[in-house]
Amino acid sequence: MIQTQDIQRPPKELIEGLAQIGSATASGELSKLGIRNPQIVGPIPRTPGATVVGPALTLQFMPKREDMYGEGEYKDPEVQLHRHVLYHTQPGDIVVVDARGDLTSGVFGEMMLTYFRGRGGVGVVIDGCIRDYPKAKDLGLGFWLKGTTPNFHTQTNLMPFAVNGPIACGGVLVMPGDLIVADDDGVVCVPIKLAPELLKRASEHAEWEEFSRLRLSQGGDLRKYYPLREDAHAEYEEWKKAQK
């Protein structure tokens, strides 16, 4: 089983900027940058209204093989690799787990998640389950999960295998340190190298959408204002000047 070093985190300004755009805009603009489908499919919002943006700490599970991970692992808690990903937590981090879509193994429980929250973690994305959800949901974390279960993490089919390495979560490659944008629409993985350009494009997109939303609410022509047609640009520029 594999452990790796801590991740490199992006500038705070980049995270704060992306926090203003939402997963839908992030997904749309990433498609224009060549990322065909950045949505992590499977985990669904379990904390309505929660929005998180932050770097990914990654944890990979594999099918359990008893010669590599047996009942004796519980004699020494530090051998339980799933807790090691949480040791890397810094404020604003999101833990992203490749749990192979398994619905019978609870990756984390209340105590692990309490520790994660206490260290400043803000979100949990798992293509699988947690346990102790009735208590965990009150911790103030954002949860995007495939389900919940009463079982602990290796009780059934899985074993933790690697920390802060590449994972496949919900059909998407997530590298440690990639930015996660998650809200009620779902979860989007932003490749860290594309994040600055995404922020630039998404900010422009959000600005003209604000103008278009106003005009549409006033009965404006959908064909003219969404997407913004060429003959509406002069009006848009005047609106921008007025806002400033």
N, C-alpha and C positions, 0 to 999 in steps of 0.2 A: 504494500500500500504506500501511496506517495504523498509527501508533504512538500510544499514549495514556499518560497519567501513571500513577504508582503507585497501588495500591489502599489503601483504609482498612481496617485490621485490627481485629477485634473484641477485647473485653477477654480477657485470658488466662484468667480464671475461667470464662468462657462456653465456651471451647474445652476446658478441662480437664473441665468438667461433662459436655459432650456426649461426651467420650472414654469415659465410663463406661457409655454406654447401648447402643451398637451400631447397625448399620444397620437391623436388623429393627424394633427399637422406634422408631427415628427415622422410618422409613417409615410404620409404623402410626399413630403419633401425628400425623404431618404430614397423613395422609389425613383425620383428624378436624378438622384445622385448615383443610381446604379444598383441599389440594394432592393432587389425585387420584392422580397417579403420579410420585413424586419420584425413582424409580430411573433411573440412567443405564444404559441397556440396550446391551449389546454388549461393552464391556470386562469381562473376567473376571479373577478373582484369579490372579496369577502368582507371588505370594510367600506361600505358605500360612502362616497364623498372624499375618500382619501386620495391624495396625489403625492407621489414621491418621485424625485429625480436624484440619482446618485451613482457612484461607481459600484461595480459588481464584485463582491467576493464570491468565488465559485466553489461548489462542492459537487463531486461526482460520486454517484452510487453505481455499483455493478451487481449483477446477479450473485447471490450469496453462494460461496463455495466453502464447505465446512472445514476443509484442510487449511484454509487461509483465514477463516473467521468463525471461531467456534464459541460455545457457551463460556469458555474460560476468559473471553475478552472482558467480561464484567468484573473479574477479580482485580483488574487494574484500570480504573476509569480513563487514564491518559492514553490507553491503547484505542479507545473509542474515537476514531478519527473525525467523526462528525462534529465533535466539540472543538476541534482545532481550528476549523474555519472561523469560529466565533472569536477566537483569541486575537485575530487580526483586526477586529472591528475598531473603526474610528468613527467619530460623529458624521452622520450623513450617509453611511454605507448601506448597501442593500445586499442581502445574501440571496444568491440565485443557485438553485439546486437541480441538477439532473437526477431525478428520481425514477427515470424510465417509465413515467406514467403510472407507476404502481399505486394501487388504491388500498393496500393492506398494511403498509408500513408507515408509521408516523415519524417523519424525519426529525422533528424537534417537538419537545413538549414545553409545558409552561415554564419550568425552571430554566431551561436553555434559552428560551425566548426572553425571559425576564433579564437574564444576564446580557443578552444581545441589546435589549432596549436600554439597560443601564449603562452600557458602553457607548450609547449614542446611535445605534442602528435605527433605521427608519422604515425599512420595508423587507418583506420576505416574498420571494417568488419561487414556487416549487411546482414542477410537473408531477406532483404526487400529493402527499398528505402531511398534516401535522396531527398531533394528539392534544388533548386538554384544551380544545378550542373554546369551550364556554368561559374559561378563565383567561386564555391567551388573547381573546378578542378585546379585552379591556385594557391591554397593556399600552395602547397608543401607537401600535405599529400598523402599517399598511400591509394587508395580506392579499396575495394573489395565489390561489391554490386550486388544485384539481379536486380536492376533497378533504375530509377529515376521517379519523379512525381512532379507536381506542388502543390500537397496538403500538408498541414501541418500535424503534427504527430498524432493528434487525430481527424482530420477532418472526417475520415471515420470509420474504423472498430477497431482501437486499442486504448489501454490506457497503459501508462508506469506503471509498477507494482512493480519492485524490482531492487535494485542497489547492485552490488557486491555480488551476490549470485550465486548458480549454475544455468546455463542456458543450453538450448538445441538449438544450432545454427547450422542450416544446417544438422540436424540429428546427431550432435556430442555433447557430454557433455563437456562443458567448465566451469572449475572452476575459480573463480577470482584468478589471479596470475599465472595461467598456461601460458606457453610461446607460442606465436603465431609466426609461420614462414610463411611469405606470399610473393609471387613473381608472375611472369607471368604464372607459372604453376598452381597456386591456393593457398589455405590456409590450413595449417596443425596446429592442436592443439597438443602441446607437454605437457603431464602431468608433472608438475614441479618435481615430485619425480624421473621421468625417464630422466630428462634433462641432468644430468652429465654423465650417461652411454651412452645416445644418442650421446653426443658430442664426447666421447672417440671413439665409434664405427664409427661414421660418419667421423671423422678426418682420421682414418685408411683407410676407404673406399675411401675418396677423394684422398688420397695419391696414392693408387695403381691404381685408375682410371686415374690419371694424367699420370702415366707410361703407362698404357694400351692405352690411347688415343694417346700418342706419337707413340707407336709401330703400332697401327692400321693406323695412318696417313702415316706411312712409308710402308704400304702394308703388315703388319704382319697378321698372321692367327687369325681370329676371334675366332676360337675354342680354341686357346692357350691363347689369351690375354683378352678375355671377356666372362665370368669371368676369373680371373687369374688362369690358370691351374698349377698344382703342379710342372711340369717341367719348368715353367717360373719363379718360385720364386727366384732361385739363380740369375737369370738375373735382377730381380726386386730389390733384395737386393744390387747388385752392383750399379745399377742406383741410389738407395737412398744414398749410400755412396758418389757417385760422386756429388749429389746435395748438400750435406752438406759440 
